[in-house]
Amino acid sequence: MIVNLRCKGDRRLKVKVLVIALIIILGAGVWWGLKSAVATQNQGKQGANATGTNTPDSPNSSTGSSWSAPRLDNQGGVEVAVTWEKEGSDSSMLKFAVTMNNHMIDLSDFDYSRNTELKISGTTVPAVVKVLNNGGGGHHVTAELGVQSTDLSKLKSGSQFELGIKNLANVPMRNFTWAY
C-alpha cells in the first residue's frame, strides 16, 4: 500500500511540474511576442520621425546634396531606397531605381503604377508610371521605374520634384525629393 501511494504521489508531482513548465513556456512566448510587437511599433515611429521625407540635404541621404545619392525611408519596417537615374532621364520621362527590403511582408505584388505619384514644386501632377525592369521577390524587391508626364517640361534647373510611394506597409505616403 505504501508503494501505491508513492506512485500516485510521483505521478501528481510529475503532472504539477509539467503544468508549471507549460505555464512558464507560454508566459515566455507571450512576453517575447509583446516585446517584438513593441519593437516593431517603435521602429515604425522612429522611421516616421527620422525619414518621412528625404531631401538632398537630409541626414539620411548618403552623400549630402548629390542628385545621385539614394533617398531612404524606413517607415513601417520596410526600407525603401530610391535613386534618380539622371542619365537615363529626359524631358519626357524620369527614371528611378527603387529597392525595398524588409523581414515582415511579401512585396512581390506591390503595384508601382497605382501607388507611385509625381510632384513638381509640391503639386501632384498627372503621370504615367511604367515598370521598366524588376527583380527580386518576397521581402527583397527592386524595380526601375519610368515616370512620364507632360508637366516634366516645367522642370527647370533647381526645380524641386518628388517621387511619392504610397500604401506600403501601412504608411500612407513616402516622399523622395530631388532638385532638377
TIRO-2110 file (N, C-alpha, C; in Angstrom, 1 decimal):
// TIRO-2110
0.8, -1.2, 0.0, N, 1, A
0.0, 0.0, 0.0, CA, 1, A
0.9, 1.3, 0.0, C, 1, A
2.0, 1.2, 0.7, N, 2, A
2.9, 2.4, 0.7, CA, 2, A
3.4, 2.6, -0.7, C, 2, A
3.7, 1.6, -1.4, N, 3, A
4.3, 1.7, -2.8, CA, 3, A
3.3, 2.4, -3.7, C, 3, A
2.0, 2.0, -3.6, N, 4, A
1.0, 2.6, -4.4, CA, 4, A
0.8, 4.1, -4.2, C, 4, A
0.9, 4.5, -2.9, N, 5, A
0.8, 5.9, -2.6, CA, 5, A
2.0, 6.7, -3.2, C, 5, A
3.2, 6.1, -3.1, N, 6, A
4.3, 6.8, -3.7, CA, 6, A
4.1, 7.0, -5.2, C, 6, A
3.6, 6.0, -5.9, N, 7, A
3.4, 6.1, -7.3, CA, 7, A
2.4, 7.2, -7.7, C, 7, A
1.3, 7.2, -6.9, N, 8, A
0.3, 8.2, -7.2, CA, 8, A
0.9, 9.6, -6.8, C, 8, A
1.7, 9.7, -5.8, N, 9, A
2.4, 11.0, -5.4, CA, 9, A
3.4, 11.4, -6.5, C, 9, A
4.1, 10.4, -7.0, N, 10, A
5.1, 10.7, -8.0, CA, 10, A
4.4, 11.2, -9.3, C, 10, A
3.3, 10.6, -9.6, N, 11, A
2.5, 11.0, -10.8, CA, 11, A
2.0, 12.4, -10.6, C, 11, A
1.4, 12.7, -9.4, N, 12, A
0.9, 14.1, -9.2, CA, 12, A
2.0, 15.1, -9.3, C, 12, A
3.2, 14.8, -8.7, N, 13, A
4.3, 15.7, -8.8, CA, 13, A
4.7, 15.9, -10.2, C, 13, A
4.8, 14.8, -11.0, N, 14, A
5.1, 15.0, -12.5, CA, 14, A
4.1, 15.8, -13.2, C, 14, A
2.8, 15.7, -12.9, N, 15, A
1.8, 16.5, -13.5, CA, 15, A
2.0, 18.0, -13.1, C, 15, A
2.3, 18.2, -11.9, N, 16, A
2.4, 19.6, -11.4, CA, 16, A
3.7, 20.2, -12.1, C, 16, A
4.7, 19.5, -12.2, N, 17, A
6.0, 20.0, -12.8, CA, 17, A
5.7, 20.3, -14.3, C, 17, A
5.0, 19.4, -14.9, N, 18, A
4.7, 19.6, -16.3, CA, 18, A
3.8, 20.8, -16.5, C, 18, A
2.8, 21.0, -15.7, N, 19, A
1.9, 22.2, -15.8, CA, 19, A
2.7, 23.5, -15.6, C, 19, A
3.5, 23.5, -14.6, N, 20, A
4.3, 24.6, -14.3, CA, 20, A
5.3, 25.0, -15.5, C, 20, A
5.9, 23.9, -16.1, N, 21, A
6.7, 24.1, -17.2, CA, 21, A
6.0, 24.7, -18.4, C, 21, A
4.8, 24.2, -18.6, N, 22, A
3.9, 24.7, -19.7, CA, 22, A
3.6, 26.2, -19.5, C, 22, A
3.2, 26.5, -18.2, N, 23, A
2.9, 27.9, -17.9, CA, 23, A
4.1, 28.8, -18.2, C, 23, A
5.3, 28.4, -17.8, N, 24, A
6.5, 29.2, -18.0, CA, 24, A
6.7, 29.4, -19.5, C, 24, A
6.6, 28.3, -20.3, N, 25, A
6.8, 28.4, -21.7, CA, 25, A
5.8, 29.3, -22.4, C, 25, A
4.5, 29.2, -22.0, N, 26, A
3.5, 30.1, -22.6, CA, 26, A
3.8, 31.5, -22.2, C, 26, A
4.1, 31.7, -20.9, N, 27, A
4.4, 33.1, -20.4, CA, 27, A
5.6, 33.7, -21.2, C, 27, A
6.6, 32.9, -21.4, N, 28, A
7.8, 33.4, -22.2, CA, 28, A
7.4, 33.7, -23.6, C, 28, A
6.6, 32.9, -24.2, N, 29, A
6.1, 33.2, -25.6, CA, 29, A
5.3, 34.4, -25.7, C, 29, A
4.4, 34.7, -24.7, N, 30, A
3.6, 35.9, -24.7, CA, 30, A
4.5, 37.1, -24.5, C, 30, A
5.4, 37.0, -23.6, N, 31, A
6.4, 38.1, -23.3, CA, 31, A
7.2, 38.4, -24.6, C, 31, A
7.7, 37.4, -25.3, N, 32, A
8.5, 37.6, -26.5, CA, 32, A
7.7, 38.2, -27.6, C, 32, A
6.4, 37.8, -27.7, N, 33, A
5.6, 38.3, -28.8, CA, 33, A
5.3, 39.8, -28.5, C, 33, A
5.0, 40.1, -27.3, N, 34, A
4.7, 41.5, -26.9, CA, 34, A
5.9, 42.4, -27.1, C, 34, A
7.1, 41.9, -26.8, N, 35, A
8.3, 42.6, -26.9, CA, 35, A
8.6, 42.9, -28.4, C, 35, A
8.4, 41.9, -29.3, N, 36, A
8.6, 42.0, -30.7, CA, 36, A
7.6, 43.1, -31.3, C, 36, A
6.3, 43.0, -30.8, N, 37, A
5.3, 44.0, -31.3, CA, 37, A
5.7, 45.4, -30.9, C, 37, A
6.2, 45.6, -29.7, N, 38, A
6.6, 46.9, -29.3, CA, 38, A
7.8, 47.4, -30.1, C, 38, A
8.7, 46.5, -30.3, N, 39, A
9.9, 46.9, -31.1, CA, 39, A
9.5, 47.3, -32.5, C, 39, A
8.6, 46.6, -33.1, N, 40, A
8.1, 46.9, -34.5, CA, 40, A
7.4, 48.3, -34.5, C, 40, A
6.6, 48.6, -33.5, N, 41, A
5.9, 49.9, -33.4, CA, 41, A
6.9, 51.0, -33.2, C, 41, A
7.9, 50.8, -32.4, N, 42, A
8.9, 51.8, -32.1, CA, 42, A
9.7, 52.0, -33.4, C, 42, A
10.0, 51.0, -34.2, N, 43, A
10.7, 51.1, -35.4, CA, 43, A
9.9, 52.0, -36.4, C, 43, A
8.6, 51.7, -36.4, N, 44, A
7.7, 52.5, -37.3, CA, 44, A
7.7, 53.9, -36.9, C, 44, A
7.6, 54.2, -35.6, N, 45, A
7.6, 55.6, -35.1, CA, 45, A
8.9, 56.3, -35.4, C, 45, A
10.0, 55.6, -35.2, N, 46, A
11.3, 56.1, -35.4, CA, 46, A
11.5, 56.4, -36.9, C, 46, A
11.0, 55.5, -37.7, N, 47, A
11.1, 55.8, -39.1, CA, 47, A
10.3, 57.0, -39.6, C, 47, A
9.1, 57.1, -39.0, N, 48, A
8.2, 58.2, -39.3, CA, 48, A
8.9, 59.5, -38.9, C, 48, A
9.5, 59.6, -37.8, N, 49, A
10.2, 60.8, -37.3, CA, 49, A
11.5, 61.1, -38.1, C, 49, A
12.2, 60.0, -38.4, N, 50, A
13.5, 60.2, -38.9, CA, 50, A
13.6, 60.3, -40.4, C, 50, A
12.7, 59.6, -41.1, N, 51, A
12.8, 59.5, -42.6, CA, 51, A
11.5, 59.7, -43.4, C, 51, A
10.6, 60.5, -42.9, N, 52, A
9.4, 60.7, -43.6, CA, 52, A
9.5, 61.3, -45.0, C, 52, A
10.4, 62.3, -45.1, N, 53, A
10.6, 63.0, -46.4, CA, 53, A
12.1, 63.1, -46.5, C, 53, A
12.7, 62.7, -47.6, N, 54, A
14.1, 62.8, -47.8, CA, 54, A
14.5, 63.8, -48.9, C, 54, A
15.2, 64.8, -48.5, N, 55, A
15.6, 65.8, -49.5, CA, 55, A
17.1, 65.6, -49.7, C, 55, A
17.7, 66.3, -50.7, N, 56, A
19.1, 66.1, -50.9, CA, 56, A
20.0, 66.5, -49.7, C, 56, A
19.5, 67.3, -48.8, N, 57, A
20.3, 67.7, -47.6, CA, 57, A
19.9, 66.9, -46.4, C, 57, A
19.1, 66.0, -46.5, N, 58, A
18.6, 65.2, -45.4, CA, 58, A
19.8, 64.4, -44.8, C, 58, A
19.8, 64.3, -43.5, N, 59, A
20.8, 63.5, -42.8, CA, 59, A
20.8, 62.0, -43.2, C, 59, A
19.7, 61.6, -43.8, N, 60, A
19.5, 60.2, -44.2, CA, 60, A
20.0, 60.0, -45.6, C, 60, A
20.4, 61.0, -46.3, N, 61, A
20.9, 60.9, -47.7, CA, 61, A
22.4, 60.4, -47.5, C, 61, A
22.8, 59.6, -48.4, N, 62, A
24.2, 59.0, -48.3, CA, 62, A
25.2, 60.1, -48.5, C, 62, A
25.1, 61.0, -49.5, N, 63, A
26.2, 61.9, -49.8, CA, 63, A
25.7, 63.3, -49.9, C, 63, A
24.9, 63.8, -49.0, N, 64, A
24.6, 65.2, -48.9, CA, 64, A
23.7, 65.6, -50.1, C, 64, A
24.2, 66.6, -50.8, N, 65, A
23.3, 67.2, -51.8, CA, 65, A
23.4, 66.6, -53.2, C, 65, A
24.1, 65.5, -53.3, N, 66, A
24.3, 64.8, -54.6, CA, 66, A
22.9, 64.3, -55.1, C, 66, A
22.7, 64.6, -56.4, N, 67, A
21.4, 64.1, -57.0, CA, 67, A
21.5, 62.6, -57.1, C, 67, A
22.7, 62.0, -57.2, N, 68, A
22.8, 60.5, -57.4, CA, 68, A
22.6, 59.7, -56.1, C, 68, A
22.7, 60.4, -54.9, N, 69, A
22.6, 59.7, -53.7, CA, 69, A
21.2, 59.1, -53.5, C, 69, A
21.1, 57.8, -53.1, N, 70, A
19.7, 57.3, -52.9, CA, 70, A
19.0, 58.0, -51.7, C, 70, A
17.7, 58.1, -51.8, N, 71, A
16.9, 58.7, -50.8, CA, 71, A
16.3, 57.5, -50.0, C, 71, A
16.4, 57.5, -48.7, N, 72, A
16.0, 56.4, -47.9, CA, 72, A
14.8, 56.7, -47.0, C, 72, A
14.0, 55.7, -46.8, N, 73, A
12.8, 55.8, -45.9, CA, 73, A
12.6, 54.4, -45.2, C, 73, A
12.5, 54.4, -43.9, N, 74, A
12.4, 53.2, -43.1, CA, 74, A
11.1, 53.0, -42.4, C, 74, A
10.1, 53.7, -42.8, N, 75, A
8.8, 53.7, -42.1, CA, 75, A
8.1, 52.3, -42.2, C, 75, A
7.4, 51.9, -41.2, N, 76, A
6.6, 50.7, -41.2, CA, 76, A
7.4, 49.4, -41.3, C, 76, A
8.7, 49.5, -41.0, N, 77, A
9.6, 48.3, -41.0, CA, 77, A
10.0, 47.9, -42.4, C, 77, A
9.8, 48.7, -43.4, N, 78, A
10.2, 48.4, -44.8, CA, 78, A
11.2, 49.5, -45.2, C, 78, A
12.4, 49.1, -45.5, N, 79, A
13.4, 50.1, -46.0, CA, 79, A
13.2, 50.3, -47.5, C, 79, A
13.0, 51.6, -47.9, N, 80, A
12.9, 51.9, -49.3, CA, 80, A
14.0, 52.8, -49.7, C, 80, A
14.7, 52.5, -50.7, N, 81, A
15.8, 53.4, -51.3, CA, 81, A
15.4, 53.7, -52.7, C, 81, A
15.4, 55.0, -53.0, N, 82, A
15.1, 55.4, -54.4, CA, 82, A
16.2, 56.3, -54.9, C, 82, A
16.7, 56.0, -56.1, N, 83, A
17.7, 56.7, -56.8, CA, 83, A
17.2, 57.3, -58.1, C, 83, A
17.4, 58.6, -58.3, N, 84, A
17.0, 59.2, -59.6, CA, 84, A
18.1, 58.9, -60.5, C, 84, A
17.8, 58.3, -61.6, N, 85, A
18.8, 57.9, -62.7, CA, 85, A
18.8, 59.1, -63.7, C, 85, A
19.5, 60.1, -63.3, N, 86, A
19.5, 61.4, -64.1, CA, 86, A
20.0, 61.1, -65.6, C, 86, A
21.0, 60.3, -65.8, N, 87, A
21.5, 60.0, -67.1, CA, 87, A
20.4, 59.3, -68.0, C, 87, A
19.5, 58.5, -67.4, N, 88, A
18.5, 57.9, -68.2, CA, 88, A
17.2, 58.7, -68.4, C, 88, A
17.2, 59.8, -67.8, N, 89, A
16.0, 60.7, -67.8, CA, 89, A
16.1, 61.7, -68.8, C, 89, A
15.0, 62.2, -69.3, N, 90, A
14.9, 63.3, -70.2, CA, 90, A
13.7, 64.2, -70.0, C, 90, A
13.3, 65.1, -70.9, N, 91, A
12.2, 66.0, -70.6, CA, 91, A
10.8, 65.2, -70.7, C, 91, A
10.8, 64.0, -71.2, N, 92, A
9.6, 63.3, -71.3, CA, 92, A
9.4, 62.2, -70.3, C, 92, A
10.6, 61.7, -69.7, N, 93, A
10.5, 60.6, -68.7, CA, 93, A
11.6, 60.8, -67.7, C, 93, A
11.3, 60.6, -66.4, N, 94, A
12.2, 60.5, -65.3, CA, 94, A
12.4, 59.0, -65.0, C, 94, A
13.6, 58.6, -64.8, N, 95, A
13.8, 57.2, -64.4, CA, 95, A
14.3, 57.1, -62.9, C, 95, A
13.8, 56.1, -62.2, N, 96, A
14.2, 55.9, -60.9, CA, 96, A
14.5, 54.4, -60.6, C, 96, A
15.5, 54.1, -59.8, N, 97, A
15.8, 52.8, -59.3, CA, 97, A
15.2, 52.7, -57.9, C, 97, A
14.3, 51.7, -57.7, N, 98, A
13.7, 51.5, -56.4, CA, 98, A
14.1, 50.2, -55.8, C, 98, A
14.5, 50.2, -54.5, N, 99, A
14.8, 48.9, -53.8, CA, 99, A
14.0, 48.9, -52.5, C, 99, A
13.4, 47.8, -52.2, N, 100, A
12.6, 47.6, -51.0, CA, 100, A
13.0, 46.4, -50.3, C, 100, A
13.3, 46.5, -49.0, N, 101, A
13.8, 45.4, -48.2, CA, 101, A
13.1, 45.4, -46.8, C, 101, A
12.7, 44.2, -46.4, N, 102, A
12.1, 44.0, -45.0, CA, 102, A
12.1, 42.6, -44.7, C, 102, A
11.7, 42.3, -43.5, N, 103, A
11.6, 40.9, -43.0, CA, 103, A
10.2, 40.6, -42.4, C, 103, A
9.2, 41.4, -42.9, N, 104, A
7.8, 41.2, -42.4, CA, 104, A
6.8, 40.9, -43.4, C, 104, A
6.8, 41.6, -44.6, N, 105, A
5.7, 41.4, -45.6, CA, 105, A
6.3, 41.0, -46.9, C, 105, A
5.5, 40.3, -47.7, N, 106, A
5.8, 40.0, -49.1, CA, 106, A
5.6, 41.2, -50.0, C, 106, A
6.6, 41.6, -50.7, N, 107, A
6.5, 42.8, -51.6, CA, 107, A
6.3, 42.5, -53.0, C, 107, A
6.3, 41.2, -53.4, N, 108, A
6.3, 40.7, -54.8, CA, 108, A
5.1, 41.3, -55.6, C, 108, A
4.0, 41.6, -55.0, N, 109, A
2.8, 42.0, -55.8, CA, 109, A
2.6, 43.5, -55.6, C, 109, A
3.6, 44.3, -55.1, N, 110, A
3.4, 45.7, -55.0, CA, 110, A
3.1, 46.3, -56.4, C, 110, A
2.1, 47.1, -56.5, N, 111, A
1.7, 47.7, -57.8, CA, 111, A
2.3, 49.1, -57.8, C, 111, A
3.4, 49.3, -58.5, N, 112, A
4.1, 50.6, -58.6, CA, 112, A
3.2, 51.6, -59.4, C, 112, A
2.6, 51.1, -60.5, N, 113, A
1.8, 52.1, -61.3, CA, 113, A
0.7, 52.7, -60.5, C, 113, A
0.0, 52.0, -59.6, N, 114, A
-1.1, 52.6, -58.9, CA, 114, A
-0.7, 53.3, -57.6, C, 114, A
0.5, 53.0, -57.1, N, 115, A
1.0, 53.5, -55.8, CA, 115, A
2.2, 54.4, -55.9, C, 115, A
2.4, 55.1, -57.1, N, 116, A
3.5, 56.0, -57.3, CA, 116, A
2.9, 57.3, -57.8, C, 116, A
3.4, 58.4, -57.3, N, 117, A
3.0, 59.7, -57.9, CA, 117, A
4.1, 60.6, -58.0, C, 117, A
4.0, 61.6, -58.8, N, 118, A
5.0, 62.6, -59.1, CA, 118, A
4.5, 64.0, -58.6, C, 118, A
5.3, 64.7, -57.9, N, 119, A
5.0, 66.1, -57.6, CA, 119, A
6.1, 67.0, -58.1, C, 119, A
5.7, 68.1, -58.7, N, 120, A
6.7, 69.2, -59.1, CA, 120, A
6.4, 70.4, -58.3, C, 120, A
7.4, 70.9, -57.6, N, 121, A
7.2, 72.1, -56.7, CA, 121, A
6.1, 71.9, -55.8, C, 121, A
5.9, 70.7, -55.2, N, 122, A
4.9, 70.4, -54.2, CA, 122, A
3.5, 70.1, -54.7, C, 122, A
3.3, 70.2, -56.0, N, 123, A
2.0, 69.9, -56.6, CA, 123, A
2.0, 68.6, -57.3, C, 123, A
1.0, 67.7, -57.0, N, 124, A
0.9, 66.4, -57.7, CA, 124, A
0.5, 66.7, -59.1, C, 124, A
1.2, 66.1, -60.1, N, 125, A
0.9, 66.2, -61.5, CA, 125, A
0.5, 64.9, -62.1, C, 125, A
-0.3, 64.9, -63.1, N, 126, A
-0.7, 63.6, -63.8, CA, 126, A
0.5, 63.0, -64.3, C, 126, A
0.7, 61.7, -64.1, N, 127, A
1.9, 60.9, -64.6, CA, 127, A
1.5, 59.5, -64.9, C, 127, A
2.2, 58.9, -65.8, N, 128, A
2.1, 57.5, -66.1, CA, 128, A
3.4, 56.8, -65.6, C, 128, A
3.2, 55.8, -64.8, N, 129, A
4.3, 55.1, -64.2, CA, 129, A
4.4, 53.8, -64.9, C, 129, A
5.6, 53.5, -65.4, N, 130, A
5.8, 52.2, -66.1, CA, 130, A
7.0, 51.5, -65.3, C, 130, A
6.8, 50.2, -65.1, N, 131, A
7.9, 49.4, -64.6, CA, 131, A
8.7, 48.9, -65.8, C, 131, A
9.9, 49.5, -65.9, N, 132, A
10.8, 49.2, -67.0, CA, 132, A
11.6, 47.9, -66.8, C, 132, A
11.8, 47.5, -65.5, N, 133, A
12.6, 46.3, -65.1, CA, 133, A
12.3, 46.1, -63.7, C, 133, A
12.2, 44.8, -63.3, N, 134, A
12.0, 44.5, -61.9, CA, 134, A
12.7, 43.2, -61.6, C, 134, A
13.0, 43.0, -60.3, N, 135, A
13.8, 41.8, -59.9, CA, 135, A
13.5, 41.5, -58.4, C, 135, A
14.1, 40.4, -58.0, N, 136, A
13.9, 40.0, -56.6, CA, 136, A
12.6, 39.4, -56.4, C, 136, A
12.2, 39.3, -55.2, N, 137, A
10.9, 38.8, -54.9, CA, 137, A
10.7, 38.6, -53.4, C, 137, A
9.5, 38.4, -52.9, N, 138, A
9.3, 38.2, -51.5, CA, 138, A
9.5, 39.5, -50.7, C, 138, A
10.5, 39.4, -49.8, N, 139, A
10.8, 40.5, -48.9, CA, 139, A
11.9, 41.5, -49.5, C, 139, A
12.5, 41.2, -50.6, N, 140, A
13.5, 42.0, -51.2, CA, 140, A
13.3, 42.2, -52.7, C, 140, A
12.8, 43.4, -53.1, N, 141, A
12.5, 43.6, -54.5, CA, 141, A
13.2, 44.8, -55.0, C, 141, A
13.3, 44.9, -56.3, N, 142, A
13.9, 46.0, -57.0, CA, 142, A
13.1, 46.3, -58.2, C, 142, A
13.1, 47.6, -58.6, N, 143, A
12.4, 48.0, -59.9, CA, 143, A
13.0, 49.2, -60.4, C, 143, A
13.0, 49.3, -61.8, N, 144, A
13.4, 50.5, -62.4, CA, 144, A
12.1, 51.1, -63.0, C, 144, A
11.8, 52.3, -62.6, N, 145, A
10.5, 52.9, -63.0, CA, 145, A
10.8, 54.1, -64.0, C, 145, A
9.9, 54.2, -64.9, N, 146, A
9.9, 55.3, -65.9, CA, 146, A
8.6, 56.1, -65.6, C, 146, A
8.8, 57.4, -65.3, N, 147, A
7.6, 58.2, -64.9, CA, 147, A
7.5, 59.3, -66.0, C, 147, A
6.4, 59.2, -66.8, N, 148, A
6.1, 60.1, -67.9, CA, 148, A
5.0, 61.1, -67.5, C, 148, A
5.3, 62.4, -67.9, N, 149, A
4.3, 63.4, -67.6, CA, 149, A
4.5, 64.6, -68.6, C, 149, A
3.5, 65.2, -69.1, N, 150, A
3.6, 66.3, -69.9, CA, 150, A
4.1, 67.5, -69.1, C, 150, A
3.9, 67.5, -67.8, N, 151, A
4.4, 68.5, -66.9, CA, 151, A
5.9, 68.5, -66.6, C, 151, A
6.6, 67.5, -67.1, N, 152, A
8.0, 67.4, -66.9, CA, 152, A
8.7, 68.6, -67.6, C, 152, A
8.1, 69.1, -68.7, N, 153, A
8.7, 70.2, -69.4, CA, 153, A
8.7, 71.5, -68.5, C, 153, A
8.0, 71.5, -67.4, N, 154, A
8.0, 72.6, -66.5, CA, 154, A
9.3, 72.6, -65.6, C, 154, A
10.0, 71.5, -65.5, N, 155, A
11.2, 71.4, -64.7, CA, 155, A
12.3, 72.2, -65.3, C, 155, A
12.8, 73.1, -64.5, N, 156, A
14.0, 73.9, -64.8, CA, 156, A
15.1, 73.6, -63.8, C, 156, A
16.3, 74.1, -64.1, N, 157, A
17.4, 73.8, -63.2, CA, 157, A
17.1, 74.4, -61.9, C, 157, A
17.2, 73.5, -60.8, N, 158, A
16.9, 73.9, -59.5, CA, 158, A
15.5, 73.6, -59.0, C, 158, A
14.6, 73.3, -59.9, N, 159, A
13.2, 72.9, -59.6, CA, 159, A
13.2, 71.7, -58.7, C, 159, A
12.3, 71.7, -57.7, N, 160, A
12.1, 70.5, -56.8, CA, 160, A
11.1, 69.6, -57.4, C, 160, A
11.4, 68.3, -57.4, N, 161, A
10.4, 67.3, -57.7, CA, 161, A
10.5, 66.1, -56.7, C, 161, A
9.4, 65.5, -56.6, N, 162, A
9.3, 64.4, -55.6, CA, 162, A
8.7, 63.1, -56.3, C, 162, A
9.2, 62.0, -55.9, N, 163, A
8.5, 60.7, -56.2, CA, 163, A
7.9, 60.3, -55.0, C, 163, A
6.6, 60.0, -55.0, N, 164, A
5.9, 59.5, -53.8, CA, 164, A
5.5, 58.1, -54.0, C, 164, A
5.8, 57.3, -53.0, N, 165, A
5.3, 55.9, -53.0, CA, 165, A
4.3, 55.7, -51.8, C, 165, A
3.1, 55.3, -52.2, N, 166, A
2.1, 55.3, -51.2, CA, 166, A
1.6, 53.8, -50.9, C, 166, A
0.9, 53.7, -49.8, N, 167, A
0.2, 52.5, -49.4, CA, 167, A
1.1, 51.3, -49.3, C, 167, A
2.3, 51.5, -48.7, N, 168, A
3.2, 50.4, -48.5, CA, 168, A
3.4, 50.2, -47.0, C, 168, A
3.1, 49.0, -46.5, N, 169, A
3.3, 48.7, -45.1, CA, 169, A
2.6, 49.7, -44.1, C, 169, A
1.4, 50.0, -44.4, N, 170, A
0.6, 50.8, -43.6, CA, 170, A
1.1, 52.3, -43.5, C, 170, A
1.9, 52.7, -44.4, N, 171, A
2.4, 54.0, -44.5, CA, 171, A
1.7, 54.7, -45.6, C, 171, A
0.9, 55.8, -45.4, N, 172, A
0.2, 56.4, -46.4, CA, 172, A
1.0, 56.9, -47.6, C, 172, A
2.2, 57.6, -47.3, N, 173, A
3.0, 58.2, -48.3, CA, 173, A
4.4, 58.3, -47.9, C, 173, A
5.3, 58.0, -48.8, N, 174, A
6.8, 58.2, -48.6, CA, 174, A
7.2, 59.1, -49.7, C, 174, A
7.8, 60.2, -49.4, N, 175, A
8.3, 61.2, -50.4, CA, 175, A
9.8, 61.2, -50.6, C, 175, A
10.2, 61.2, -51.8, N, 176, A
11.7, 61.2, -52.1, CA, 176, A
11.9, 62.4, -53.0, C, 176, A
12.7, 63.4, -52.6, N, 177, A
12.8, 64.7, -53.2, CA, 177, A
14.2, 64.9, -53.8, C, 177, A
14.2, 65.6, -55.0, N, 178, A
15.4, 66.0, -55.7, CA, 178, A
15.3, 67.4, -56.2, C, 178, A
16.4, 68.0, -56.6, N, 179, A
16.4, 69.2, -57.3, CA, 179, A
16.8, 68.9, -58.7, C, 179, A
16.1, 69.4, -59.7, N, 180, A
16.4, 69.1, -61.1, CA, 180, A
17.6, 69.8, -61.6, C, 180, A
END
